[in-house]
Amino acid sequence: MLFAGIFLVPAARAQPDGTRAVENRFLLVFDTSADMRKRVTMVQKAINGLFMTSLGGQLQLGDSIGVWTFDQDLRTGQFPLQEWVPAEAATIATNINLFVGNERYSKTTSFDALQPLLNQLVRDSDRLTVLIFCDGETVMNGTPFDAGINQIFQQRQTGQKAARQPFIIVLRAQLGQYVGCTVDFPPSPVDFPAFPPLPPPPAPPAPTNQPPPKRVVMQSIIMIGTNTEAKPPPAAPELEVANPPLPAAPTNQIVETNTISASEKISTEQTNVMALPPEDSGLGTGGALAIGGIFLVAAGGLTVFMMRRSRKNTHASLITHSMKKN
């Protein structure tokens, strides 16, 4: 059973056309019933003829060859698995003949002992060729060709037994299914049914229309500098607001200068170009605003105001006079 397990392990080999990798296996099965003892010599002659022609040209370099025997029981692993080498054809044939000649022949044939493991081998093989050497006295079962085989047994049984010739059943299986069968009658040449064409290999996946992603090359940023010491950012310059020098103004002229500070706040400063008399010390913010209003109302009002001030220095200032009126 160990050698049977080795024979059941599939192995792949590329075909000449390179379309599919398959293994080509051969299995020789010998009936060892009591009636086959009389046919051993003819069986050995048939073996010599088969291997001298590489099984009619079916054997290829590296093909595996297994040998089983059966009667009421199936026996596997008693003969080592062979690898076909054309130069060793005579040696392989001689070894098989010796093995067949030394077998113990008794009982009757039962295909029920053969078919379970044979069918398993068929399922596990890419391509399998089985040659069964038997006496034809037992009904064949377990294959799709049982009816035809049994009919031939009945028709040719008497002639083959008289000639002490075996029946040679050739079964062929491909990709786990029986695909052909012949029943041959030595010393006539053995006919091997042809294998059907292998299915084409699966088509490669269709290419997609999407373009390959573009590679984005990023340019390196090179920073050149001599001072690697971190420095704080320079402080923002302070906004200085200065009162520009006032232009010369006539006597008793009041000039207003507005400046904007750094905080965006508006401030108003009053600058007196010349010192006012003591009675003008009461001039305040209200007077300055009143004067600003007078300047906005009419430019001529300022002229009148200045003329009246110049005529009357001893009286109170126009700003004080207007404040008293209010």
Secondary structure by P-SEA (a helix, b strand, c coil): caaaaaaabbbbbbcccccbbbbbbbbbbbbbccccccaaaaaaaaaaaaaaaccccccccbbbbbbbbbccccccccccbbbbbccaaaaaaaaaaaaaaaccccbbbbcccccaaaaaaaaaccbbbbbbbcccccccccccaaaaaaaaaaacaaaaaaacbbbbbbbbbcccccccbbbbccccbbbbbbbcccccccccccccccccbbbbbbbbbbbbbcccccccccccccbbbbbcccccccccbbbbbbbbccccbbbbbbbbccccccccccccaaaaaaaaaaaaacaaaaaaaaaaaaaccccccaaaaaaaac
